[in-house]
C-alpha cells in the first residue's frame, strides 16, 4: 500500500521541489530532514492539524486534502466511498476552476470517453 502523503512528497520532489524548498515553502513547519524521511517511508511523527494550512499552500492542495492524506498515512483512515487515487489527485484542480471551465472539462471527458466506463488501474 502506498501512502498518499508520502506519495505527494515524492511527486513534488520528482517535479523539482527539494526538501529544503518544502521546509521553506511551508514556513518552516517541518525540517528538510522530516520531509526527506517522509519521502523515504521512514516513521516520523504525524503533523498536528494546525500545520495543515502551511502544508496545503506548499503542496498546492486544500487543507482538507492534507487532512485526508495525513489521516490515511498515520492513522489508517481511508475514505469508504471508493474514489480512485486518480480522481483524488485531480479534485483540487477541478474544484479551483470556474463553473464554466469545469463544465468544459466535463464535456471534454465525456467526449473522450468511448464505450463503457472503465475503472482505472490502481494508481495509488
VENTANOR-V173106 format. One record per residue. RES is the residue in three letters. PSI is psi in degrees with one decimal (NA if undefined). OMEGA is omega in radians with two decimals (none if undefined). D_FIRST is the distance of its C-alpha to the first C-alpha in Angstrom with 2 decimals. Layout:
RES & PSI & OMEGA & D_FIRST
RES & PSI & OMEGA & D_FIRST
This chain:
UNK & 125.6 & 3.06 & 0.00
UNK & 146.6 & -3.11 & 3.77
UNK & 135.0 & -3.03 & 6.42
UNK & -38.3 & -3.13 & 9.46
UNK & -48.5 & 3.10 & 12.11
UNK & -44.4 & -3.12 & 11.10
UNK & -40.6 & 3.11 & 10.78
UNK & -44.7 & -3.14 & 14.12
UNK & -43.0 & 3.10 & 15.75
UNK & -43.5 & 3.14 & 14.90
UNK & -44.2 & 3.11 & 16.26
UNK & -42.4 & -3.14 & 19.30
UNK & -41.7 & 3.11 & 19.92
UNK & -30.7 & 3.14 & 19.81
UNK & 6.8 & 3.01 & 22.31
UNK & -1.7 & 3.12 & 24.61
UNK & 115.2 & 3.13 & 24.05
UNK & 162.7 & -3.13 & 24.47
UNK & -33.9 & 3.08 & 23.19
UNK & -33.2 & 3.07 & 26.82
UNK & -40.1 & 3.11 & 26.95
UNK & -40.6 & 3.10 & 24.04
UNK & -51.7 & -3.06 & 26.07
UNK & -38.2 & -3.12 & 29.28
UNK & -12.7 & 3.05 & 28.04
UNK & 24.1 & 3.13 & 26.56
UNK & 41.6 & 3.12 & 29.98
UNK & 31.0 & 3.12 & 28.93
UNK & -35.2 & 3.08 & 26.61
UNK & 154.0 & -3.10 & 24.52
UNK & 162.7 & 3.06 & 25.52
UNK & -35.8 & 3.12 & 24.48
UNK & -39.3 & 3.12 & 23.24
UNK & -46.3 & 3.13 & 20.90
UNK & -40.6 & 3.11 & 19.45
UNK & -44.5 & 3.13 & 19.21
UNK & -40.5 & 3.09 & 17.39
UNK & -47.0 & -3.11 & 14.78
UNK & -28.4 & -3.10 & 14.36
UNK & 10.6 & 3.06 & 14.11
UNK & 15.0 & 3.11 & 11.52
UNK & 153.2 & 3.11 & 14.52
UNK & 118.2 & 3.10 & 15.01
UNK & 159.9 & 3.10 & 17.34
UNK & 142.3 & 3.11 & 19.09
UNK & 149.2 & 3.11 & 18.03
UNK & 145.7 & 3.05 & 20.57
UNK & 154.1 & -3.07 & 23.22
UNK & -27.0 & -3.11 & 23.64
UNK & -11.5 & 3.07 & 26.86
UNK & -10.5 & -3.08 & 25.05
UNK & -40.3 & 3.11 & 23.08
UNK & -39.1 & 3.13 & 26.10
UNK & -42.2 & 3.12 & 26.25
UNK & -41.3 & -3.12 & 22.59
UNK & -45.0 & 3.11 & 22.99
UNK & -45.0 & -3.10 & 26.08
UNK & -39.3 & -3.08 & 24.57
UNK & -17.5 & -3.12 & 21.43
UNK & 33.0 & 3.12 & 23.59
UNK & 177.9 & 3.11 & 21.86
UNK & 160.3 & 3.06 & 23.10
UNK & -37.0 & 3.12 & 23.02
UNK & -41.0 & 3.13 & 21.38
UNK & -40.3 & 3.08 & 18.41
UNK & -44.2 & 3.13 & 18.17
UNK & -42.0 & 3.12 & 18.43
UNK & -44.1 & 3.14 & 15.68
UNK & -41.9 & 3.13 & 13.25
UNK & -40.9 & 3.13 & 14.60
UNK & -41.2 & 3.13 & 14.41
UNK & -44.7 & -3.07 & 10.70
UNK & -49.9 & -2.99 & 10.15
UNK & -22.1 & -3.05 & 12.84
UNK & -0.9 & 3.09 & 13.62
UNK & 17.7 & 3.14 & 10.73
UNK & 122.8 & -3.13 & 13.00
UNK & 153.3 & 3.07 & 11.96
UNK & 143.0 & -3.11 & 14.65
UNK & 9.0 & -3.06 & 15.80
UNK & 2.4 & 3.04 & 17.69
UNK & 22.3 & 3.11 & 15.33
UNK & 129.1 & -3.09 & 15.66
UNK & 156.8 & 3.07 & 13.69
UNK & -33.2 & 3.12 & 12.07
UNK & -47.5 & -3.13 & 15.26
UNK & -41.7 & 3.13 & 17.51
UNK & -39.2 & 3.13 & 16.03
UNK & -32.0 & -3.10 & 16.62
UNK & -15.4 & -3.00 & 20.12
UNK & -49.3 & -3.09 & 21.04
UNK & -41.1 & 3.13 & 22.65
UNK & -43.7 & 3.14 & 24.56
UNK & -42.3 & -3.13 & 25.85
UNK & -20.6 & -3.13 & 26.88
UNK & -9.4 & -3.11 & 28.86
UNK & 155.8 & 3.00 & 31.02
UNK & 163.4 & 3.12 & 34.44
UNK & -40.1 & 3.13 & 34.98
UNK & -44.6 & -3.14 & 36.85
UNK & -38.5 & 3.10 & 34.20
UNK & -40.0 & 3.11 & 31.42
UNK & -38.2 & 3.12 & 33.71
UNK & -42.4 & 3.11 & 34.24
UNK & -42.6 & 3.12 & 30.51
UNK & -43.4 & 3.10 & 30.20
UNK & -40.5 & 3.12 & 33.23
UNK & -45.3 & 3.13 & 31.85
UNK & -45.5 & 3.14 & 28.59
UNK & -37.6 & 3.13 & 30.69
UNK & -39.2 & -3.12 & 33.03
UNK & -29.5 & -3.10 & 30.43
UNK & 125.8 & 3.13 & 28.69
UNK & 137.3 & 3.11 & 30.61
UNK & -164.7 & -3.09 & 30.52
UNK & 155.5 & 3.11 & 28.20
UNK & 129.7 & 3.12 & 25.09
UNK & 134.9 & 3.08 & 22.12
UNK & 129.7 & -3.14 & 18.60
UNK & 149.7 & 3.05 & 16.64
UNK & 152.1 & -3.14 & 14.17
UNK & 116.5 & -3.10 & 10.51
UNK & 25.0 & -3.13 & 10.63
UNK & NA & none & 7.66
